[in-house]
Amino acid sequence: MNGHNRNDIRIGLLVDIVLKQDQRTSKLTRGHVKRILTNSSNHPHGIKVMLEENDAVGRVQHIIS
């Protein structure tokens, strides 16, 4: 699961996201999903979410658990 399908993302799931400012370097930030921000069923760059730990917003690159 790569984070491109909204159906694969759940609240509380541990994921790696790429923040807007980190897109060029592909630096990943790990955290638990607080909110799902993308409304469409899939997105080629990853579903946009907000993390619980620091309210960081980014697109899901990897689903951990």
C-alpha positions as CSV (number, residue, x, y, z in Angstrom):
1,M,0.0,0.0,0.0
2,N,1.6,3.2,-1.1
3,G,-0.9,5.9,0.1
4,H,-2.4,6.8,-3.2
5,N,-5.8,5.3,-2.5
6,R,-8.1,7.0,0.1
7,N,-9.6,3.6,1.1
8,D,-6.3,2.4,2.4
9,I,-5.9,5.4,4.9
10,R,-7.6,5.3,8.3
11,I,-7.5,7.6,11.3
12,G,-4.8,6.5,13.7
13,L,-2.8,4.7,11.0
14,L,1.0,5.1,11.2
15,V,2.3,6.6,7.9
16,D,5.3,8.4,6.3
17,I,4.4,11.7,4.7
18,V,6.3,14.2,2.6
19,L,5.7,17.8,3.7
20,K,5.3,20.5,1.0
21,Q,8.7,22.1,1.9
22,D,10.4,18.6,1.7
23,Q,9.1,17.6,-1.7
24,R,12.4,18.4,-3.5
25,T,14.5,16.4,-1.0
26,S,11.9,13.6,-0.4
27,K,12.5,13.8,3.4
28,L,9.8,11.8,5.1
29,T,8.0,12.6,8.4
30,R,6.4,9.7,10.4
31,G,3.3,10.0,12.4
32,H,-0.3,8.9,13.0
33,V,-3.2,10.1,10.9
34,K,-5.3,12.7,12.6
35,R,-7.4,13.8,9.6
36,I,-7.7,12.9,6.0
37,L,-7.8,16.0,3.9
38,T,-8.1,14.7,0.3
39,N,-11.7,14.2,-0.8
40,S,-11.0,12.2,-4.0
41,S,-10.8,8.4,-3.9
42,N,-7.2,8.5,-5.2
43,H,-4.4,10.9,-5.9
44,P,-1.2,10.3,-8.0
45,H,1.0,12.1,-5.5
46,G,-0.5,10.6,-2.3
47,I,-3.5,11.3,-0.1
48,K,-3.1,14.5,1.9
49,V,-3.4,14.0,5.7
50,M,-2.8,15.8,9.0
51,L,-0.7,14.1,11.6
52,E,-1.6,13.8,15.3
53,E,1.8,14.5,16.7
54,N,2.4,18.0,15.4
55,D,-0.5,18.8,13.0
56,A,1.9,18.5,10.1
57,V,0.2,18.3,6.7
58,G,1.6,16.3,3.8
59,R,1.0,13.5,1.3
60,V,1.2,9.9,2.3
61,Q,4.1,8.1,0.7
62,H,4.2,4.8,2.8
63,I,1.7,3.1,5.1
64,I,3.6,1.6,8.0
65,S,0.7,0.0,10.0
